[in-house]
């Protein structure tokens, strides 16, 4: 069997440390941005939001802070350790209640 890996293994001992807070709004930082997979770490200041939008299937894992995430009209209170899986094509958005850091991963078409 031939190898199919095109990127080396990546290790982030503190993924939250990659987050960038910006008063102007979210500035997602790519940990992986390949043809098949995107992984970002993002940070929101209190009150900042990611407006509701449809997107590919994605997994959101919250690293610190608290806020609210909405997927297809269903609201989830999120805190460190919470994971939300948004189905393909679902409309989702979030609002930070405190400084909020999360990882988001999605398969690219």
C-alpha positions in Angstrom: 0.0 0.0 0.0 1.4 3.4 -1.0 1.4 6.3 1.5 -1.4 8.9 0.9 -0.2 11.5 3.5 0.8 14.8 1.9 1.4 16.8 5.1 3.5 15.9 8.1 2.0 15.1 11.5 1.2 18.4 13.3 1.3 18.8 17.1 -0.1 21.8 19.0 0.5 21.4 22.7 -1.8 24.4 23.3 -4.2 25.0 20.4 -5.9 27.8 22.4 -2.6 29.6 22.3 -2.9 30.0 18.6 -6.1 32.0 19.0 -6.1 35.7 18.0 -8.5 38.1 19.7 -9.4 41.2 17.7 -11.8 44.0 18.6 -12.8 44.2 14.9 -14.1 40.6 14.9 -13.1 37.0 14.5 -9.7 36.2 13.0 -9.7 32.4 12.5 -6.2 30.8 12.4 -5.8 27.8 10.2 -4.1 24.8 11.8 -4.8 22.8 8.7 -6.0 24.1 5.3 -5.9 21.2 2.8 -8.0 20.1 -0.1 -9.8 17.6 2.1 -9.8 19.2 5.6 -9.9 22.6 7.3 -9.2 23.1 11.0 -9.2 26.5 12.6 -8.9 27.9 16.0 -10.9 31.1 16.5 -11.5 33.6 19.3 -14.4 35.9 20.1 -14.5 38.8 22.5 -17.6 39.1 24.7 -20.6 40.1 22.6 -18.9 39.3 19.3 -20.7 36.9 17.0 -20.5 34.7 14.0 -23.7 35.5 12.1 -25.9 32.5 11.2 -24.9 31.0 7.9 -25.3 27.6 6.1 -22.1 25.5 5.9 -20.7 22.1 5.3 -20.8 19.5 8.1 -18.5 20.8 10.9 -17.4 19.9 14.4 -16.9 22.7 16.9 -15.0 22.1 20.2 -14.9 24.8 22.8 -11.6 25.3 24.5 -12.4 28.2 26.9 -15.0 30.7 27.8 -18.8 30.6 27.4 -21.3 31.5 24.8 -24.3 30.4 22.8 -24.3 28.4 19.5 -27.3 28.0 17.4 -27.7 25.2 14.8 -30.9 25.0 12.8 -32.8 27.1 15.3 -31.7 24.9 18.3 -29.7 26.8 20.9 -26.8 25.3 22.9 -25.1 27.0 25.9 -21.4 26.2 25.3 -18.5 26.2 27.7 -15.0 24.8 27.7 -15.1 21.1 26.8 -18.4 21.3 24.9 -18.6 19.9 21.4 -21.3 20.7 18.8 -21.6 18.8 15.5 -23.5 20.7 12.8 -25.0 18.6 10.0 -24.2 19.3 6.4 -26.0 22.4 5.1 -27.3 23.4 8.5 -27.5 27.1 9.4 -25.3 27.9 12.4 -23.9 30.9 14.3 -22.6 31.8 17.7 -22.3 34.6 20.2 -19.7 34.9 22.9 -20.7 35.7 26.5 -17.1 35.9 27.6 -13.8 35.6 25.8 -14.5 32.4 23.8 -12.0 30.1 22.0 -13.0 27.2 19.9 -11.7 24.7 17.3 -13.7 24.1 14.2 -13.1 21.4 11.7 -14.8 20.6 8.4 -14.3 18.4 5.4 -13.7 20.3 2.2 -15.5 19.1 -0.9 
